[in-house]
Amino acid sequence: MHTSARFYTIFLWLTLTQAKLQVSLYYETLCPDSMRFITTQLHPSYQNFEKYLTLDLVPFGKARVKKSGKKPQIQVKFQASNSSGHWHFQCQHGPRECHYNKIHSCVVALYPQEPALDFINCAMTPPNSPQTCASETGISWNAIADCLEHQADELLAENGAKTDAVTPPISYVPTIIFDGIYDKAMQDFAENNFAKCVCFLLKNRPAICKKLTTLYNIIMYLVTGDPIGGLIPKMKLNFFLITLIKISHSLKVSLYYESLCYDSSRFITLQLTPNYSQLKNHIQLEFIPYGKATHNYVKNRWIFDCQHGVNECQGNKYQACALAQNNGQDKNLAFVDCVMRDRNPADVTRMKKCAQRVGIDWGKISNCATTSQGDDLLAKHGVKTYDLEPNISFVPTVVYDDKFDDNLQEMSLVDFAAVVCSKIRGDKPRICDNKMLPQRRRLSDYFF
């Protein structure tokens, strides 16, 4: 069945048969995409839909339960085994993720969905610790600690079995399933706007959904090619689509860089910052300070090895902590630009001056960077860097809307504004007037 037809069939079935809409979320506690969905989509929308949803939160991700002495049915990378009555887990993002998955499993098992989701949202927001989140959300840490000692292994193994039973097998984390039915179009819809997706699927819609009636039809047209009930005259559809794109889409620009990399500094100070003021209403910046580094979890702590040495690891960590404060992209870029203009971007004293100049809380940055919080953040940036396909071969790497393009990468180093202009939908800013993409050259033509 064609994707759009299948999507529409599932929509009709759900709206005709549902009482409450069941939302099953298969996620990992250290997965950046899981964090983004929970903190920017699921949790912010939940208050409006609490009476209409049943949440099924399954922290496990790309893993498969394997008992000792039994060969798994299919070959997989991440497994758990039970020997001598004890489960042993290997998780995609390391031992710390296994521990956090167990904490989440305990919270989901012990508490109703609202306080459980509040805790999970808090815990998935760096640099919060589970203990802090328990205190802030009314969760008993003593109860969690008791669960970790007596129940957590079995709960996590059950989540593994539940994840393994999903059809088709999950290939992406987070995976979002509605009323036991997985559909790729619905998954994409939910990740981009969970509230509108829920409104779209509910039969008895809450009041907030009524404000979006026109938008339902636009979205349905985008997904299926046919407006629901013909509520939007086709002759007016182009106007609505242009308006929707103009107000809702911004180009995501992800920058993978290193704090002591000359080419990173050059791109930020000569391409990104000079053009930002004219492009900022059209782009969403994401900074990933890691580059060609590695990290390993040894004796209960993260050990990092950076391309330009220990000082670069320090610089990356401090920048990661500053960016995690959610100060907005204006301040984020101002801080990064200030730091990267310095002769030694990893110098703590100079980073402090930049934070004070921009108006970012240096105390929070310092506390984060000198504790395990900073290590965790940097490790997460490492995971995100490793997950990029193909693997980065040059720093900085510039990615648009989560899709790497070698041509755009090379052209961005020469004329970032021209590349952004070529990808902006709808009305373009003045800087785009007469902008043309530069011809592709060799990287050796740009940097010496």
HUKA-V412514 format. One record per residue. N is the residue number from 0. RES is the residue in one letter. PHI is phi in whole degrees, 0 to 359 (none if undefined). Layout:
n:N res:RES phi:PHI
n:N res:RES phi:PHI
//
This chain:
n:0 res:M phi:none
n:1 res:H phi:301
n:2 res:T phi:305
n:3 res:S phi:294
n:4 res:A phi:294
n:5 res:R phi:297
n:6 res:F phi:300
n:7 res:Y phi:293
n:8 res:T phi:297
n:9 res:I phi:298
n:10 res:F phi:302
n:11 res:L phi:298
n:12 res:W phi:298
n:13 res:L phi:295
n:14 res:T phi:289
n:15 res:L phi:273
n:16 res:T phi:245
n:17 res:Q phi:281
n:18 res:A phi:257
n:19 res:K phi:253
n:20 res:L phi:276
n:21 res:Q phi:272
n:22 res:V phi:246
n:23 res:S phi:259
n:24 res:L phi:241
n:25 res:Y phi:259
n:26 res:Y phi:216
n:27 res:E phi:235
n:28 res:T phi:287
n:29 res:L phi:249
n:30 res:C phi:274
n:31 res:P phi:303
n:32 res:D phi:291
n:33 res:S phi:296
n:34 res:M phi:302
n:35 res:R phi:297
n:36 res:F phi:294
n:37 res:I phi:294
n:38 res:T phi:276
n:39 res:T phi:251
n:40 res:Q phi:238
n:41 res:L phi:294
n:42 res:H phi:296
n:43 res:P phi:299
n:44 res:S phi:272
n:45 res:Y phi:299
n:46 res:Q phi:302
n:47 res:N phi:284
n:48 res:F phi:237
n:49 res:E phi:307
n:50 res:K phi:285
n:51 res:Y phi:249
n:52 res:L phi:238
n:53 res:T phi:244
n:54 res:L phi:268
n:55 res:D phi:237
n:56 res:L phi:262
n:57 res:V phi:234
n:58 res:P phi:279
n:59 res:F phi:199
n:60 res:G phi:79
n:61 res:K phi:280
n:62 res:A phi:216
n:63 res:R phi:213
n:64 res:V phi:282
n:65 res:K phi:225
n:66 res:K phi:278
n:67 res:S phi:303
n:68 res:G phi:90
n:69 res:K phi:243
n:70 res:K phi:279
n:71 res:P phi:297
n:72 res:Q phi:293
n:73 res:I phi:231
n:74 res:Q phi:281
n:75 res:V phi:225
n:76 res:K phi:273
n:77 res:F phi:249
n:78 res:Q phi:223
n:79 res:A phi:229
n:80 res:S phi:227
n:81 res:N phi:241
n:82 res:S phi:236
n:83 res:S phi:56
n:84 res:G phi:79
n:85 res:H phi:236
n:86 res:W phi:274
n:87 res:H phi:234
n:88 res:F phi:248
n:89 res:Q phi:234
n:90 res:C phi:251
n:91 res:Q phi:300
n:92 res:H phi:252
n:93 res:G phi:98
n:94 res:P phi:302
n:95 res:R phi:297
n:96 res:E phi:295
n:97 res:C phi:302
n:98 res:H phi:296
n:99 res:Y phi:293
n:100 res:N phi:301
n:101 res:K phi:295
n:102 res:I phi:300
n:103 res:H phi:298
n:104 res:S phi:300
n:105 res:C phi:295
n:106 res:V phi:297
n:107 res:V phi:297
n:108 res:A phi:285
n:109 res:L phi:264
n:110 res:Y phi:232
n:111 res:P phi:300
n:112 res:Q phi:292
n:113 res:E phi:293
n:114 res:P phi:295
n:115 res:A phi:297
n:116 res:L phi:292
n:117 res:D phi:301
n:118 res:F phi:296
n:119 res:I phi:298
n:120 res:N phi:301
n:121 res:C phi:297
n:122 res:A phi:292
n:123 res:M phi:271
n:124 res:T phi:251
n:125 res:P phi:299
n:126 res:P phi:258
n:127 res:N phi:299
n:128 res:S phi:262
n:129 res:P phi:302
n:130 res:Q phi:296
n:131 res:T phi:298
n:132 res:C phi:293
n:133 res:A phi:299
n:134 res:S phi:297
n:135 res:E phi:284
n:136 res:T phi:248
n:137 res:G phi:76
n:138 res:I phi:266
n:139 res:S phi:280
n:140 res:W phi:292
n:141 res:N phi:298
n:142 res:A phi:294
n:143 res:I phi:295
n:144 res:A phi:300
n:145 res:D phi:294
n:146 res:C phi:296
n:147 res:L phi:301
n:148 res:E phi:280
n:149 res:H phi:244
n:150 res:Q phi:235
n:151 res:A phi:300
n:152 res:D phi:300
n:153 res:E phi:292
n:154 res:L phi:298
n:155 res:L phi:291
n:156 res:A phi:297
n:157 res:E phi:297
n:158 res:N phi:296
n:159 res:G phi:296
n:160 res:A phi:295
n:161 res:K phi:294
n:162 res:T phi:295
n:163 res:D phi:295
n:164 res:A phi:277
n:165 res:V phi:295
n:166 res:T phi:236
n:167 res:P phi:289
n:168 res:P phi:304
n:169 res:I phi:293
n:170 res:S phi:240
n:171 res:Y phi:217
n:172 res:V phi:238
n:173 res:P phi:280
n:174 res:T phi:251
n:175 res:I phi:243
n:176 res:I phi:234
n:177 res:F phi:253
n:178 res:D phi:48
n:179 res:G phi:77
n:180 res:I phi:245
n:181 res:Y phi:265
n:182 res:D phi:216
n:183 res:K phi:299
n:184 res:A phi:296
n:185 res:M phi:293
n:186 res:Q phi:302
n:187 res:D phi:297
n:188 res:F phi:301
n:189 res:A phi:295
n:190 res:E phi:295
n:191 res:N phi:275
n:192 res:N phi:202
n:193 res:F phi:298
n:194 res:A phi:299
n:195 res:K phi:291
n:196 res:C phi:296
n:197 res:V phi:296
n:198 res:C phi:303
n:199 res:F phi:298
n:200 res:L phi:267
n:201 res:L phi:283
n:202 res:K phi:280
n:203 res:N phi:261
n:204 res:R phi:275
n:205 res:P phi:291
n:206 res:A phi:301
n:207 res:I phi:299
n:208 res:C phi:287
n:209 res:K phi:295
n:210 res:K phi:290
n:211 res:L phi:249
n:212 res:T phi:305
n:213 res:T phi:297
n:214 res:L phi:293
n:215 res:Y phi:306
n:216 res:N phi:292
n:217 res:I phi:297
n:218 res:I phi:297
n:219 res:M phi:298
n:220 res:Y phi:295
n:221 res:L phi:298
n:222 res:V phi:275
n:223 res:T phi:251
n:224 res:G phi:87
n:225 res:D phi:217
n:226 res:P phi:297
n:227 res:I phi:291
n:228 res:G phi:64
n:229 res:G phi:66
n:230 res:L phi:290
n:231 res:I phi:254
n:232 res:P phi:303
n:233 res:K phi:299
n:234 res:M phi:292
n:235 res:K phi:259
n:236 res:L phi:296
n:237 res:N phi:301
n:238 res:F phi:299
n:239 res:F phi:295
n:240 res:L phi:295
n:241 res:I phi:298
n:242 res:T phi:297
n:243 res:L phi:300
n:244 res:I phi:298
n:245 res:K phi:296
n:246 res:I phi:270
n:247 res:S phi:247
n:248 res:H phi:253
n:249 res:S phi:234
n:250 res:L phi:285
n:251 res:K phi:277
n:252 res:V phi:241
n:253 res:S phi:256
n:254 res:L phi:246
n:255 res:Y phi:264
n:256 res:Y phi:213
n:257 res:E phi:230
n:258 res:S phi:291
n:259 res:L phi:251
n:260 res:C phi:270
n:261 res:Y phi:299
n:262 res:D phi:294
n:263 res:S phi:296
n:264 res:S phi:300
n:265 res:R phi:296
n:266 res:F phi:296
n:267 res:I phi:296
n:268 res:T phi:275
n:269 res:L phi:252
n:270 res:Q phi:244
n:271 res:L phi:290
n:272 res:T phi:297
n:273 res:P phi:300
n:274 res:N phi:261
n:275 res:Y phi:297
n:276 res:S phi:301
n:277 res:Q phi:271
n:278 res:L phi:249
n:279 res:K phi:297
n:280 res:N phi:284
n:281 res:H phi:241
n:282 res:I phi:230
n:283 res:Q phi:240
n:284 res:L phi:273
n:285 res:E phi:228
n:286 res:F phi:256
n:287 res:I phi:233
n:288 res:P phi:279
n:289 res:Y phi:205
n:290 res:G phi:67
n:291 res:K phi:270
n:292 res:A phi:254
n:293 res:T phi:225
n:294 res:H phi:214
n:295 res:N phi:222
n:296 res:Y phi:263
n:297 res:V phi:231
n:298 res:K phi:51
n:299 res:N phi:67
n:300 res:R phi:207
n:301 res:W phi:277
n:302 res:I phi:245
n:303 res:F phi:248
n:304 res:D phi:229
n:305 res:C phi:256
n:306 res:Q phi:300
n:307 res:H phi:251
n:308 res:G phi:96
n:309 res:V phi:299
n:310 res:N phi:299
n:311 res:E phi:294
n:312 res:C phi:302
n:313 res:Q phi:296
n:314 res:G phi:298
n:315 res:N phi:301
n:316 res:K phi:294
n:317 res:Y phi:297
n:318 res:Q phi:293
n:319 res:A phi:300
n:320 res:C phi:293
n:321 res:A phi:296
n:322 res:L phi:292
n:323 res:A phi:283
n:324 res:Q phi:281
n:325 res:N phi:56
n:326 res:N phi:274
n:327 res:G phi:93
n:328 res:Q phi:288
n:329 res:D phi:300
n:330 res:K phi:291
n:331 res:N phi:301
n:332 res:L phi:293
n:333 res:A phi:299
n:334 res:F phi:292
n:335 res:V phi:300
n:336 res:D phi:297
n:337 res:C phi:300
n:338 res:V phi:294
n:339 res:M phi:286
n:340 res:R phi:279
n:341 res:D phi:285
n:342 res:R phi:297
n:343 res:N phi:231
n:344 res:P phi:297
n:345 res:A phi:262
n:346 res:D phi:286
n:347 res:V phi:297
n:348 res:T phi:300
n:349 res:R phi:286
n:350 res:M phi:295
n:351 res:K phi:299
n:352 res:K phi:298
n:353 res:C phi:295
n:354 res:A phi:299
n:355 res:Q phi:294
n:356 res:R phi:294
n:357 res:V phi:278
n:358 res:G phi:96
n:359 res:I phi:254
n:360 res:D phi:292
n:361 res:W phi:292
n:362 res:G phi:303
n:363 res:K phi:293
n:364 res:I phi:298
n:365 res:S phi:296
n:366 res:N phi:298
n:367 res:C phi:293
n:368 res:A phi:290
n:369 res:T phi:259
n:370 res:T phi:230
n:371 res:S phi:296
n:372 res:Q phi:301
n:373 res:G phi:295
n:374 res:D phi:299
n:375 res:D phi:298
n:376 res:L phi:297
n:377 res:L phi:294
n:378 res:A phi:297
n:379 res:K phi:295
n:380 res:H phi:296
n:381 res:G phi:296
n:382 res:V phi:298
n:383 res:K phi:297
n:384 res:T phi:294
n:385 res:Y phi:296
n:386 res:D phi:286
n:387 res:L phi:294
n:388 res:E phi:239
n:389 res:P phi:289
n:390 res:N phi:300
n:391 res:I phi:295
n:392 res:S phi:240
n:393 res:F phi:218
n:394 res:V phi:239
n:395 res:P phi:279
n:396 res:T phi:248
n:397 res:V phi:248
n:398 res:V phi:237
n:399 res:Y phi:250
n:400 res:D phi:49
n:401 res:D phi:66
n:402 res:K phi:236
n:403 res:F phi:281
n:404 res:D phi:226
n:405 res:D phi:298
n:406 res:N phi:295
n:407 res:L phi:295
n:408 res:Q phi:303
n:409 res:E phi:292
n:410 res:M phi:290
n:411 res:S phi:296
n:412 res:L phi:291
n:413 res:V phi:263
n:414 res:D phi:211
n:415 res:F phi:301
n:416 res:A phi:299
n:417 res:A phi:296
n:418 res:V phi:294
n:419 res:V phi:299
n:420 res:C phi:301
n:421 res:S phi:291
n:422 res:K phi:251
n:423 res:I phi:288
n:424 res:R phi:266
n:425 res:G phi:77
n:426 res:D phi:297
n:427 res:K phi:252
n:428 res:P phi:291
n:429 res:R phi:301
n:430 res:I phi:302
n:431 res:C phi:277
n:432 res:D phi:302
n:433 res:N phi:64
n:434 res:K phi:281
n:435 res:M phi:232
n:436 res:L phi:295
n:437 res:P phi:291
n:438 res:Q phi:289
n:439 res:R phi:290
n:440 res:R phi:231
n:441 res:R phi:276
n:442 res:L phi:301
n:443 res:S phi:295
n:444 res:D phi:284
n:445 res:Y phi:265
n:446 res:F phi:233
n:447 res:F phi:239
//
